Amino acid sequence: MFKFTATVVAALALCGAAQAQSQYPNKPIRLLVPFAAGGTTDLIARVIAEPLSRELGQPVVVENKGGGGGSIGAAETARAAPDGYNLGIATVSTTATNPAINPKIPYNVATDFTPIVNIAATPNIIAANPKFPGKNYQEFLAEVKKNPGKYSYASPGQGSITHLMMEMFKLQTGTDMTHVPYRGSGPALNDAVAGQVPLIFDNFPSTLPFAKEKRLVPIVVAAPQRLAVLPDVPTFKEVGLPQVNRMAYYGIVGPKNLPKDIVDKINAATRKAVQDPAVKKRIEETGSIIMASTPEAFAKEMKEELAVYKNVVEKQHLTMEQ
């Protein structure tokens, strides 16, 4: 009887793994959105899922799992098998701001993910319920300065990008507002529109429909320049706050140790998908800018943003209980 040596067994295992990777994908792929439906992260994921399915030849199924400022869904992606069938949408919240503020975050950004591609970047915006006294940036700033602690603002969650961006804003302007965290942009927007909270700091794409319908009043945006759809709304840089003028990214990551050929295949498929004029138009209509970066460039960006927000947390002495 032929006996397999350890070397032969290992070689066969490697051959089997290589064959499985070369056949990738041969079943549906889950794309986990770590926030509730209705927010910008969800919008970007659903726009890219269909063309990505066409490019990869298998369904890409979007699933939402909100909570913990995105950490619950992100942790599930980190724990998944590195086979390319469980991917996640990575945001500044899940890979920079939440890890910066939460020492108990159940993953290590530097070691537990495989960056694949940054799909797009979007502006962020402060908006107000129409009943709020300020209707532009100058009036808004005067009102919150005059009434420290009186007003609250909604964000997609404790440790989210817009939570820490508002902390940057408060630090730079000497203002005081109370943070009301939600389980994603959708619920936060609903309460801001209903007047349960007077202000919201959110990603621009999910806020835009309410601004167009005049159900929210746009105050100031974080963007490279004024947005064509809101020509009268200044950027943070224009009002003297360049540090707060930061965009949000929406990329795809996998668990650690995701094989390079799978990473390259998903990256190439995503970059090809966003070249489709219809897909490009849909993404840009949300107010987003297509990035379609390399895995290496996305990894560098994730590292840099984490450093920025660790600095904010340190200077503001922030904790997850605040």
C-alpha positions as CSV (number, residue, x, y, z in Angstrom):
1,M,0.0,0.0,0.0
2,F,1.4,3.4,-0.9
3,K,1.9,5.7,2.0
4,F,1.8,9.5,1.7
5,T,4.7,11.3,3.2
6,A,4.2,14.6,5.0
7,T,5.8,16.4,2.0
8,V,3.4,14.7,-0.4
9,V,0.3,15.6,1.7
10,A,1.5,19.2,1.9
11,A,2.0,19.3,-1.8
12,L,-1.4,17.9,-2.5
13,A,-3.0,20.4,-0.2
14,L,-1.2,23.3,-1.9
15,C,-2.4,22.0,-5.3
16,G,-5.9,21.7,-4.1
17,A,-5.8,25.3,-2.7
18,A,-4.3,26.6,-5.9
19,Q,-7.0,24.9,-8.0
20,A,-9.8,26.3,-5.7
21,Q,-8.3,29.8,-6.1
22,S,-8.0,29.5,-9.9
23,Q,-11.7,28.5,-10.1
24,Y,-12.7,31.5,-7.9
25,P,-15.5,32.3,-7.7
26,N,-17.7,29.3,-8.1
27,K,-20.5,30.3,-5.7
28,P,-22.2,33.5,-4.5
29,I,-20.1,36.1,-2.7
30,R,-21.4,37.9,0.4
31,L,-20.6,41.6,0.6
32,L,-21.3,42.7,4.2
33,V,-22.3,46.3,4.9
34,P,-21.5,47.1,8.6
35,F,-24.3,49.7,8.8
36,A,-28.1,49.7,8.5
37,A,-29.7,50.0,5.1
38,G,-30.3,53.5,3.8
39,G,-26.9,55.1,4.5
40,T,-24.1,55.9,2.1
41,T,-22.2,52.7,2.8
42,D,-25.3,50.7,1.8
43,L,-25.9,52.9,-1.3
44,I,-22.3,52.4,-2.6
45,A,-22.4,48.6,-1.9
46,R,-25.7,48.1,-3.8
47,V,-24.5,50.2,-6.8
48,I,-21.3,48.2,-7.1
49,A,-22.8,44.7,-6.3
50,E,-24.6,44.2,-9.6
51,P,-21.8,45.1,-12.0
52,L,-19.3,43.2,-9.8
53,S,-21.5,40.2,-10.1
54,R,-21.3,40.5,-13.9
55,E,-17.6,40.8,-13.9
56,L,-17.0,37.9,-11.5
57,G,-19.7,35.6,-13.0
58,Q,-21.3,34.9,-9.6
59,P,-24.0,36.8,-7.5
60,V,-22.6,39.4,-5.1
61,V,-25.2,39.5,-2.3
62,V,-25.3,42.6,-0.1
63,E,-26.1,42.0,3.6
64,N,-26.5,44.6,6.3
65,K,-25.3,44.1,9.9
66,G,-25.2,47.4,11.8
67,G,-24.3,48.3,15.3
68,G,-21.2,49.4,17.2
69,G,-20.4,52.2,14.8
70,G,-19.8,49.5,12.2
71,S,-17.6,47.3,14.4
72,I,-20.0,44.4,14.6
73,G,-20.1,43.9,10.9
74,A,-16.4,44.6,10.4
75,A,-15.5,42.0,13.0
76,E,-17.6,39.4,11.2
77,T,-15.6,40.1,8.0
78,A,-12.4,39.8,10.0
79,R,-13.4,36.4,11.4
80,A,-14.5,35.0,8.0
81,A,-12.5,32.3,6.1
82,P,-10.0,33.8,3.7
83,D,-11.6,32.3,0.7
84,G,-13.0,35.4,-1.0
85,Y,-16.6,34.5,-0.4
86,N,-17.1,36.8,2.6
87,L,-16.1,40.3,1.9
88,G,-16.9,43.6,3.6
89,I,-17.3,47.2,2.9
90,A,-14.6,49.2,4.8
91,T,-15.2,52.8,5.8
92,V,-13.3,55.4,7.7
93,S,-15.6,54.6,10.6
94,T,-14.7,50.9,10.7
95,T,-11.0,51.2,9.9
96,A,-10.0,54.5,11.5
97,T,-12.3,56.4,13.8
98,N,-13.9,53.5,15.6
99,P,-10.6,51.7,16.2
100,A,-9.1,55.1,17.3
101,I,-11.7,55.6,20.0
102,N,-12.6,52.1,21.1
103,P,-9.8,50.1,22.9
104,K,-12.2,47.1,23.0
105,I,-12.7,47.0,19.2
106,P,-12.8,43.2,18.3
107,Y,-10.2,43.4,15.5
108,N,-6.9,44.9,14.6
109,V,-7.1,47.1,11.5
110,A,-3.4,46.6,10.7
111,T,-3.4,42.8,10.9
112,D,-7.0,41.4,10.6
113,F,-8.0,42.7,7.1
114,T,-6.8,42.4,3.5
115,P,-7.4,45.7,1.7
116,I,-8.6,45.1,-1.8
117,V,-9.9,48.3,-3.4
118,N,-11.2,51.8,-2.5
119,I,-14.3,52.1,-4.6
120,A,-15.2,55.7,-4.0
121,A,-14.8,58.7,-1.6
122,T,-17.6,61.0,-0.6
123,P,-18.0,64.4,1.0
124,N,-19.4,64.8,4.5
125,I,-21.9,67.4,5.6
126,I,-23.5,69.2,8.6
127,A,-27.2,69.7,8.0
128,A,-30.0,71.1,10.1
129,N,-33.7,70.4,10.6
130,P,-35.6,73.3,9.0
131,K,-36.8,74.4,12.4
132,F,-33.2,75.1,13.6
133,P,-32.6,78.9,13.8
134,G,-29.5,78.9,11.6
135,K,-30.0,78.7,7.8
136,N,-26.3,79.0,6.7
137,Y,-22.9,78.4,8.2
138,Q,-22.5,81.9,9.8
139,E,-25.9,81.7,11.5
140,F,-25.3,78.0,12.5
141,L,-22.0,78.9,14.1
142,A,-23.3,81.9,15.9
143,E,-26.3,79.9,17.3
144,V,-24.2,77.0,18.7
145,K,-21.6,79.4,20.1
146,K,-24.3,81.4,21.8
147,N,-25.9,78.3,23.3
148,P,-23.2,75.8,24.5
149,G,-24.6,72.4,25.2
150,K,-28.1,73.3,24.1
151,Y,-28.1,71.5,20.7
152,S,-27.6,67.9,19.9
153,Y,-26.5,66.3,16.7
154,A,-27.1,62.8,15.2
155,S,-24.4,60.6,13.7
156,P,-24.3,57.1,12.3
157,G,-22.8,55.8,15.5
158,Q,-20.3,56.2,18.4
159,G,-16.9,56.3,16.9
160,S,-18.2,56.9,13.3
161,I,-16.3,59.3,11.0
162,T,-18.8,62.1,11.4
163,H,-18.8,61.7,15.2
164,L,-15.0,62.3,15.3
165,M,-15.3,65.0,12.6
166,M,-17.7,66.9,14.8
167,E,-15.2,66.5,17.6
168,M,-12.6,68.1,15.3
169,F,-15.1,70.8,14.5
170,K,-15.8,71.5,18.2
171,L,-12.1,71.6,19.0
172,Q,-11.4,74.1,16.3
173,T,-14.4,76.4,16.9
174,G,-14.7,76.2,20.7
175,T,-18.3,75.0,20.5
176,D,-20.2,72.4,22.5
177,M,-23.0,70.1,21.1
178,T,-24.3,66.8,22.4
179,H,-23.7,63.7,20.4
180,V,-26.6,61.3,19.7
181,P,-25.3,58.1,18.1
182,Y,-27.5,55.9,15.9
183,R,-27.1,52.4,14.3
184,G,-26.4,53.9,10.9
185,S,-27.1,56.9,8.7
186,G,-30.7,55.8,7.9
187,P,-32.1,56.0,11.4
188,A,-30.1,59.1,12.2
189,L,-31.5,60.9,9.1
190,N,-35.0,59.8,9.9
191,D,-34.8,61.5,13.4
192,A,-33.1,64.6,12.1
193,V,-35.8,65.0,9.4
194,A,-38.5,64.4,12.0
195,G,-36.9,67.0,14.3
196,Q,-36.0,64.6,17.1
197,V,-32.5,66.0,16.8
198,P,-31.9,69.4,15.3
199,L,-28.5,68.7,13.6
200,I,-26.8,65.9,11.8
201,F,-23.2,65.3,10.6
202,D,-23.4,62.6,8.0
203,N,-22.0,61.4,4.6
204,F,-23.3,63.7,1.8
205,P,-24.9,61.0,-0.5
206,S,-27.4,59.8,2.1
207,T,-28.2,63.4,3.2
208,L,-28.6,64.8,-0.4
209,P,-32.2,63.6,-1.1
210,F,-33.4,65.3,2.1
211,A,-31.5,68.5,1.2
212,K,-33.0,68.5,-2.3
213,E,-36.5,68.1,-0.8
214,K,-35.7,70.9,1.7
215,R,-36.4,68.5,4.6
216,L,-32.9,69.3,5.8
217,V,-30.9,72.5,5.5
218,P,-27.2,71.9,4.3
219,I,-24.8,74.0,6.4
220,V,-21.2,73.2,5.4
221,V,-19.5,70.3,3.5
222,A,-16.2,68.5,3.7
223,A,-15.1,68.3,0.0
224,P,-12.3,69.4,-2.3
225,Q,-14.5,72.2,-3.6
226,R,-18.1,73.3,-3.5
227,L,-20.5,70.7,-4.7
228,A,-22.4,71.5,-8.0
229,V,-25.7,70.4,-6.5
230,L,-25.2,72.7,-3.5
231,P,-23.4,75.7,-5.0
232,D,-24.2,78.0,-2.0
233,V,-22.8,75.7,0.7
234,P,-19.2,76.4,1.6
235,T,-16.6,73.8,2.3
236,F,-14.9,73.5,5.7
237,K,-11.7,74.8,4.1
238,E,-13.5,78.0,3.0
239,V,-14.7,78.7,6.5
240,G,-11.2,78.4,7.9
241,L,-11.3,74.7,9.0
242,P,-9.1,72.8,6.6
243,Q,-8.5,70.0,9.2
244,V,-12.1,69.1,9.1
245,N,-12.3,69.1,5.3
246,R,-12.0,65.3,5.1
247,M,-13.7,62.8,2.8
248,A,-15.0,59.4,3.6
249,Y,-13.9,56.3,1.7
250,Y,-15.8,53.1,0.8
251,G,-13.7,50.2,-0.1
252,I,-13.7,46.4,-0.1
253,V,-11.7,44.3,2.3
254,G,-11.4,40.6,3.0
255,P,-10.1,38.8,6.1
256,K,-6.4,38.5,6.7
257,N,-4.4,36.1,4.5
258,L,-6.7,36.4,1.5
259,P,-4.7,35.0,-1.4
260,K,-3.2,37.6,-3.7
261,D,-4.7,36.1,-6.9
262,I,-8.2,36.5,-5.3
263,V,-7.4,40.0,-4.2
264,D,-6.2,40.9,-7.7
265,K,-9.2,39.4,-9.3
266,I,-11.7,41.3,-7.1
267,N,-9.7,44.5,-7.6
268,A,-9.6,44.2,-11.4
269,A,-13.3,43.3,-11.5
270,T,-14.2,46.4,-9.4
271,R,-12.0,48.7,-11.4
272,K,-13.6,47.5,-14.6
273,A,-17.1,47.7,-13.1
274,V,-16.7,51.4,-12.3
275,Q,-15.6,52.2,-15.8
276,D,-19.1,51.3,-17.0
277,P,-20.7,54.7,-17.8
278,A,-23.9,53.7,-16.2
279,V,-22.2,52.6,-13.0
280,K,-19.9,55.7,-13.0
281,K,-23.0,57.9,-13.4
282,R,-24.9,56.2,-10.5
283,I,-21.9,56.5,-8.1
284,E,-21.2,60.2,-9.1
285,E,-24.9,61.0,-8.7
286,T,-24.6,60.2,-5.0
287,G,-22.0,62.9,-4.8
288,S,-19.1,60.4,-4.6
289,I,-15.8,60.5,-6.5
290,I,-14.6,57.2,-8.0
291,M,-11.2,56.1,-6.6
292,A,-10.7,52.5,-7.9
293,S,-7.3,52.3,-6.2
294,T,-4.8,49.5,-6.0
295,P,-4.7,47.3,-2.9
296,E,-1.4,48.9,-1.9
297,A,-2.8,52.4,-2.2
298,F,-5.9,51.5,-0.2
299,A,-3.8,49.9,2.6
300,K,-1.7,53.1,2.8
301,E,-4.8,55.3,3.0
302,M,-6.3,53.2,5.8
303,K,-3.1,53.5,7.8
304,E,-3.0,57.3,7.4
305,E,-6.6,57.9,8.4
306,L,-6.2,55.8,11.5
307,A,-3.3,57.9,12.6
308,V,-5.3,61.2,12.0
309,Y,-8.2,60.1,14.2
310,K,-6.0,58.6,16.9
311,N,-4.7,62.1,17.3
312,V,-8.2,63.6,17.5
313,V,-9.2,61.1,20.2
314,E,-6.1,61.9,22.2
315,K,-6.5,65.7,22.0
316,Q,-10.2,65.6,22.9
317,H,-9.8,62.9,25.6
318,L,-12.6,60.9,24.0
319,T,-13.9,57.5,25.1
320,M,-16.7,55.3,23.9
321,E,-18.9,56.5,26.8
322,Q,-18.8,60.2,25.7
